[in-house]
């Protein structure tokens, strides 16, 4: 035996690391427990969405570009991670997101990975591993391999639990460093053996130092794990490749010819595990398998072994790993894969989460803002391009409607409103729940709620087409009405199934009708030079029909009440002609139907008075439309209607109205181009519902 090496000093050794852990300055925890702690340390809020209680996790709503919606999917993921952290069956499973392309699966996983890297960058959450040093002096290794790292970024605590082969003697050593019995029990809940390469070197060092553990530990240096996205450590992604270029090497690594020449025969360090994606995230990291079921069969079988046993196996050598495995797949690839019955074992090792498209048009407006981007758009000539204030609403409603299945119980508009938490006449949330239950009971996943429709990438294409239109560049404005032409182009070019294509085109027609209602409200508000004009008139109608049934209504038809929002005493005079005109527009042809409708409104008002004092009935599109129509037809003196005044600008009075409205619309966020085009569209009869 060669002479004993002198002790190596000036670096963090295992004893120092153990002391830091006992004092709470460093942590030893699995990937599942770390991710669970990361999520659950933030606030959790209970909400009601579409008549259903959901938990909203603040963690997923952080940052300028956070997760929007995904209430059920997030809840599934959190409980999966929590179960794995608590030692449940999830620790032997992978979490697989299955759904249509463009519904946010990859964005969700990337968000988790980015946040996890930030979480581990905090000093108290740093991950540590170790390397063997001075091997040229102790084991007579070549100087090029005098230092060898743990190939799988093993935590120093794993080494501590295996100093004497994982038996009670190792526990005694740990206890001597200040760990209590409960702490040791918690440590050994996450016990795993050393990987083949580190176990080989550790026992070689013990033999060299005649079993002197402390001497052998002088050759071990504790080092931080690099948390760098570009290196693929801690969080790594493996995207499915074609059958020719993909190889098990991409996941597991392979023997290195250079290391074979430098190391003695039989040394497992000859394997270059870090060439594979799994070893780089083996130290409590996240492995993201993008489109997992697109991989060829032998790679999928590797995943089966890794998911079940959490081991990397090469030529009979074993490296235990601690990795959270999250995968994605589109519906078609997943259905093709599971149809092959011999592949069922891996399906049993996956927690499948079916991801639908976002079906809430209000949340879609937030997603559309992502698509529009934060930077100012410009024309091809470099001039700033304005966005029509109605653009986001128009495209968001169109996208949401394509994702909502048709039902005999609800019209598309009723479905859309209920899904967004709005009122839909006499139809209630219970009806929507029944429709959802029927859809989600379908064995064909593609026919379940929200599983079909235009996706986020389609929305991006729509905006690209809109920006290329000559009208957009000439007018230097993305005009909202033009978005429907762009959507039709995307449907015709990218939707392959004729039944889906026909449905989406019908949905776009409905979206155009809803956009027209928005235009009517805008025009009337502009005419009144008040962005809340319609809202005030709607609330006037509400207060009038409440006053009709009030006990303190005087003979002068004036009702005095306390305004819910201002808490001030207010009086209102009942305008019978206005009330009757609105109800006529709503199709309430007799006293019985009128009173039934008024009772329904009073009931909603009573319920909302407690839960939401600022509720203004603006989500009741039928009522808002009726009030708008009545006001538009009665408020322009000397002209048959506002349409007539704006369309026929042959007299000075009409020109004044037109010019004043253009200026008012500019104050409301319109530019000259979209203000003119919006008024022209209002004067047409297209897209009337």
N, C-alpha and C positions, 0 to 999 in steps of 0.2 A: 504494500500500500504506500502511496506517496505521502509526503509529510503533510501534517494538518495545515489547513489554510488559516490565515489570520482572520479574526472576526471582521466582518464588514460593518462600518459605522457610517453615520451621516445620512441615513435614510429611515423612513418609517418602517418599523418592524411589526410583526404580528401582535406583540405584547402591547405596543402603543395603541394599535388599532382597537384591541379588545378593551383597553382602558377608556377610549373615546366612546365606544358603544355603551359601556356600563354607565357612563356619565350622561348619556342621552345626546351627545354631540353628533353621533353618527347612528345610522339605522341599518338593520338587517331585515329585509322584508322581500317577499316574493313580488313578482311583477303584478300579480292580481291584487295583492294587498296594497301595493304602492298606488296602482291606478284607482282602486276603490277609495283609498284615503284622499287622493287628489280630487276626486269628484265630490265625495261626501263632506269634505271640509267646507264646501260652499253651501249657501242657503238653498233650501228646498221649499218650494211654494206649492200649495194645493190649489188647483184651478178647476173650473168647469168648462169643458170644451165640447160643443155639440151635444149637450145634455149628459156628458160623461165626466166623472171625476178623474183628473189626471194629475201627475206630479211633474212640476216644472223645475228642472235642476239648473240653478244659476250658472254652474260651471260651463254648460253648453251655450250660454247666452253672452259670454264674455268676448270682448274685442269688436272691432269695426266690422269684421266679416265672420259672424258666428253662425251656429246652426239655427235654422228657422223651422218651426214646427217640429215634426218627428217625435211627437209626445210618446206614442206607443213604442216606437223603435228604441228611443233613448231609455225608456223604462225597462225594456227587455234587456238591453245591454248592461245597464247598471246592476240589475239583479243577477245577471250572468256573472259579471265580475265579482260581485259581492259573494255569490255562492262559491266561486273558485277561491276567493280569499279566505273563506271560512272552511275550506277543505271539502266542499261538496263535490258532486259529480262533475260540475263544470270545469274543475281543474284538469280533467282528462278529455275535455271537449275543445273544439274550435268554434268561434262565433262567426257565422256566415250570413252575410247580407245578400239576399236574392231579390232581384227586381229588374224593371225595364232600364235600359240605358238612359242616362241623363236625369236620374231622380235623386242624385246627391250621395250615393253610396261611397264613392271614392273620396269625395269632399269630407264626409263624416270621419272616415278613417284617418285621413291626412290631418284633420283638426285634432283628433285624439293624440296622434303621434307628436304633433307640434307642441301641444300643451304638456305632454309627458316630458318632452325634452326640456321645456321651460321649468317644469316642476323639479326635475332632477338637477337643474342648474343651480337651484338654491342650495346654499352651503350645507344646511342640515339634511338635505336629501341626496347628496352626492353618492354615487355608486363607486365602490372600490373593488379592485382585483389585485393580483400579485404576480410577481415574476421571480424566477430563480436566477441568481447572479453568481459570478465567480466559478462557473462550471468548468472553465478551462483549468483552474487550479485544483478544484476538488475532484472532479470526475475525469480530468484529462481530456475535455472536449476541445474541439477546434476553436480558436479564438473568435471565429465568425459566429459561433453559437454559444459563446460564453454566457449570454443572457437568453433565457427562454421564458416567454410569457405563458400564462394560462391561455390555452387556445380558445376557451369558451368563456372568458372573462368571469371565472368563478369568484365568488365573494370570499374574502379572507375568513369569514366565519365558517364557510364550508371546509376550509383547510383545518381550522381549529377543531371542528367536530370529527375530523378524520385523522388527527395526529397519531392516534393509537388504534386506527382501524374502526373508529366509530363506536367503541365500547365504553364502559363506565370509566375507564382510565382517562379517556378524552373529556368526559364530563367533569372528572375531578380536576383536570388541568384548567378547564374553563372556570370552575368554581374558585380556584386559587387566584384568578384574575379579578375577583370581586362580583361574579354573577351569583344571584340567589337561586334557590331551587325552582321558583316559579319562572324566572327568566330563562333558566336552562331548559325547562319543559317547553316553553314557547319556542326556543331556538330549535329544539329537536322535532317540533311539529313540522318544520320545513327542512328536515334533514335530507340530504342526498349525498351519495358517495362522490368521491373525486373522479374527474375524467381520467381516461387511461393515460394520457400524457403526463399530467401532474402527479398522479399516483405513482407512476413509474419513476419519475425523478425524485419524489419525496422518499421513497423507499431506498433508492440508490444513495441518497444523502445520509439517511439514517444508518445504512450499512457502513458508509465511509466513516462516520463519526461514532461508530460502535454503539448505536442506539441513543446517543446523547441528543435529545430533542432540542434543547436550547442551542446547542452548537449548530445543529442542522438549520434551525430557524434563522440563524445569522445569515444564511444564504438566500433568505426570502425577503423580498422588498414589496411593501404594500404601495400600490399606485392607484390614482383615480382612473376610472373608465372614461375615455373620451366621449363626450356627448356632442357629436357632430353629424349633422344630417348627411353631408356629402360622403362620409365614411361608411354610412349604413350601420353604425354601432348604436345600440340601445333601441333605435327604431329603424327597421329595414323593410324594403319592399321588393317582392319578386313578382314581376309581371309575366304572365303566361307567354311563352314563345312558340314558334311553330315546331313541328315534330323533328325537323332536321337540325336546327340550331340549339334546341333545348337539350339539357343533359343533367344527370343527377349531380354532376360536379357543381352546377349552379346553386344547389341547395346544400350539399354536404361537404364539398371540397374534394381534394384528391391528394395522392402522394406527390411530394415535391422532389423532383430529380436532384435538385441542389442539396436539399436536406438529407436525402438518402446517402449522398456522397460524403456529407460532413458528420453524420451521426452514426453511432454503433448499430449493428444489426439488432432488430427487435425493439428499437426505441419508437414509441408511438408518436413522438414529436416530428417524425418524418412526414406526417400528414399536414398539408396546408388547409386546415379546416376553414380558415377565415376567407378563403376564396369563395366558399359557399355562403349563402345569405343567412343560414340558420345560426352558425357559430357566432356571428357578429352581434346577434341579439340574444345570445344564450344566457347572458348575465342579467336576468330580470328585465328583459326588453320586450318589444312588441314586434312580431313578424306579420307583415301585411302581404297576404297572398292575393294579388289582384287577378280576377277572373280565374280562380283556382281550377274550375272544372274544364277549362280550355286546354289544360296541360295534358300531355300524353299519359297513358295509363300507368307507366312505371313511375312517373313523378308523383302522380296522385297516390300511388301505393306507398311511396316514401312519406308523404304527408300522413297517411293512415298510421304508419309506425311512429312517426314523430308526435302526432296528436295524442295517441293512446299512451305511449310510454315516456314521452318527453326525453327521448334519447337520440343522439346522433350515433349511428353504427357504421363502421367502415372496417372491412376485413377482420371482423370479429372483435374489434376494439369498440368500447362504449364510452360515450361522453354524456352524462346526464345534463340536461339543460333546464332552465327556468324561463319560459317564454309564453307570453300571451299571444295566441294565434288568432288573427282576425282576417277573414277572407271575404271576397265579393264574387258574385256571379250574376250574369243576366239570366232571365227566365228560360230562354231557349236552351242554353248550354246546360243549365241545371236539369231541366226536364229530360234532355237527351241522355245525360249522365245517369240519372236515377232509373231510366227505362232499361238500362243494362243491369239486370238483376244481380250479376256477380259483383257489382260495385257497391252493393248495399252496406257492407261493413263501414265504409267511410261516412256514409250518410248517417249512420247510427252514432258516429263520433262527432257530429256537427250539431250545433244549436242553430237551426235555420230560422232566420228572421226575414219574413217577406216584407219588402219595402215598396210601398205605393208612392205615386206622385203626390205632391201637395195638392189638396182639393179645396183649400180655404183661400178665396180670392183676396182677402185682406192680407194674409201672410204672403201670398204670391206677389203682392205689390212690393214687399221687402225683398223678395228674391229677384224681382225684376230690377230693383235698384242695383243689385249686384251685377246683373247683366248689362245695365246701362253704363256702369263704371263710375268712378269718382272723378275722372278727368274730363275736361271739356272736349266735346267732339268738334271737329272742324270739317269744312267742305274740302273738296279736292284742290281748291285754290287757296286753302289755308285760312279761310274766314271762319269765325266762331259759328257753330250751328246751335240754334236754340231748340229746346225741347218743349213741345206743347204740354201745358199743365195736365191735359187729359190723356197723354200718351201712356203713362204707367197704368192708369185705370183700364184703358182700352185693351192693352195687350194682356194684362193680368186676368181680366174677366174672360177673354178669349181662351187663354191657356187653361184656366180652371174649368171652364165648361167642357172642354174636350176630355177632361179626366173624370167627369161625373157620368156614371151610367144612367141610361134612361129607365124610368120606372112608371108603372101605371098609377101609382099612388101620388106621385109628385111631378110637377112640371120641372123642366131644367132650371128655370129661374127660382122656383121654390126650393129646389134641392140646393142650389148655390147659396141662397140666403140663409137657410137653416144651417148649412155646414159652416158658415161664417159667423154663426151666433146671432143672426138677425131674425126678425119676425117675418112670417110668410102667410099673412092673412089668418085663416082659421086652421091652417096646417101647423102642427106642432112638432117638437123635437122627437116625440115618440114615434111619429110616422117615419122620420128620417132614420131612427135607430132600427126600425123594422126593415126598411129598405137595405140598410147596411148589413144587417144580420143575414138576410137572404143572399146578398151578394157574396159575403164572406164564407157562406156555407158551401159554396161551389167547389168541387174537387179540382177544377181547372183554375189554377192560381191566377192566370191571366184574365179571368173574368171576375175576380174579386174587386172590392172597392178600391178605386184609384189606381188599379194596376195598368190601365191603358190610358193613352192620351199623349199629347205633345209634351216632351221633356225639356229640361233646362238647356240642352244643346240646341233643340229646335227653336227655343226662344232666342238664343244667340244668333241663329241663322236669320230669324225674322228681322232682328235689329240690323244685321249686316245688310240684308236686302233693302230695308228701309233707307239706310244711309247711302246706298248706291243709286237710289232713284234720282232722276234728273230734277223732279219737283223739289226733293229735299235739298239738293245742292243749289238750285236756282233761287229758291226761297230762303235758303240758309236756315231751315227749320224742319225738325222732324214732326210733321203734322200727324195728329192722332188717327185721323180717318184713313190715312194711307197704310197704317199698320195692318189693316184687314186684307188689303191686296197682297202684302208681304206674307201674311199667314196663309192665305190661299195658295200662294206659290210654293211655300214649304210643304203644305199638305199634299199638293199634287206631285211634287218632286221627291218627297222622302217617305211618304206613307204608302206601303206596298199593298196592304190588304184593302180591297175595294169597299168592304162593309165599314171599316174604320174610316176610310177616306170620306165616304158619304156622310157618316155621322159628324165628323169634324167640320165639314163644310156647312152642315146645318147649324152646328154650334156657333160658327162664326157669324151666321146671320142673326142669331139671338144676341150675340155680343154686340153687334152693330146697333141693334135696337136699344140695348142698355146704354151704349155710348151716346145715342141720340138723346136719351133722357138726361144724361149728364150735360149735354150741350144746351138743352132747354133751360136747365137750372142756371147754367152759366150766363146765358143770354138775359134771363130775367134779372138775375143779380146785377149784371152789368147795366141793364136798363134802369134799375133802381139805384145804381151807384152804391150798392151795399152787398158785400160778399155773403152776408147772412140773411138776405131779403127773403128767400124761399123758406129758410128755416123759421124765421119769425112768423111768416104767414101760416106755415104748417102748425106751429104752436098756437097761433090765434084760433085756428079751426079746433084744435084739441081743447083749448080752454073754453071755447064757445059751447061745444057739446057737453062738456062737464057742467058748465053754467046752466044749461037747459034743465038739467036734473037737480040743480042745487036748491036747497030749501030757502036760502036767503036771497033769491033772485027777485029784484023789485019789479014793479009794473013798468018801469022805464027800460026794462031789459038790460040793465047795467049790473054786472056782477063784480063784487070786490073780493079779492083773494090775496093770499101771500105767495109770491113767486118763489118756487123751490130753489132757484139758483141764486137770486139776489137777496132772498129773505125779506123783501120789501113789500109793503101793501100796494097792490095794483088793481086797477079797475079795467073792465073790458065790456064793451057794448055788443050784444049779440047781433050779428048781421045775418038775418035769416036768409036773405038772397044768396049770400056767399056760401053759407052752409049747404043750402039746397043744391047750388050749382056744383059744389065739390062732390056731393053724394050722387048727383046725377051722373057725373063723370065716372064714378065708381060703379055705376050700373045698379044703384039701389033704387028700384023703380016704385016702391010703395012704402007706406009708413012702417009696416012690420019689418021689412028688410033694413030700413034705415035705423030703427030702434035696436035691432039685433046687432048691427054694426057698431052703433054708438056704445052699446053695453060692452062689446068686446074691447073697444078702445079704452073705455073707462077702467075695465079690469086690468088691462096692460099698464095703464097709467098708475093704478093703485099699487101694482106689484113693483114697478120700476121706481116709484117714489121712495121706497125704502132702500132698495139695493143700489140704485144709480140716480141720484137727484139731477144729474146733468143729461139724462136720456131725453132725446129730442125728436124721436120718431122718424128721423131722416133715413133709417134703414127700411122703412115701409115704403117701398118704391111705388106701389099703386097709389097710396095717399099722396106722396110727394108729387107724382106725375099729375094727379088730378088737380091739386092746388096750383101747380105750375100752369097747367092748361087754362084754368079759370082766370088766373091773373093775367096771363099773356093775352087773352082774348078781350079783356075788359079795361086794361090800364092805359091804352093809347088813345087819347082823345083826338077826334078828327080823322082817324084812319080805321079801316075795318079791323085791323089787327096789327100787332107788332111786325108780323111777317110782311104785311102790306107796306108798312112804313119803311122797313129796311130794304125791301125788294124794289120799291118804286121811289127812287130818290129824285123825282122830277120837281119837287117843291122844296122851298128853303127849310120848312119845318122838319121834313123827313131827313134832309141832309144833316141838319143840326143833331137830330137824334142819333143818326149813324155815326157821325164824327165823335159825339160825346161818348157813345158806347165803346168805340175803338180806344179812346183814351182811358176809359174806366177799365177795359179788359187788360190794358197794359199794366195797370196797377195790380190786377189780379194774376199777373205772371205770364200773360200772353205777349208775343211780339207782334209787330205789324202784320207779318205774313199769316200766322195762325189765327190772329184775331179776324182778319178779312175772310180767310177760308172757313172759319167756324161760323161766321154770320151767313156766308153764302150757303153753307150746308144746312143751317137752320131754316133758311128760306126755301129749301127744296122739300119735296115730300118723300124722299127716299128713307127707307129703313124705319118707317112708322110702325109701331107695335100694334 
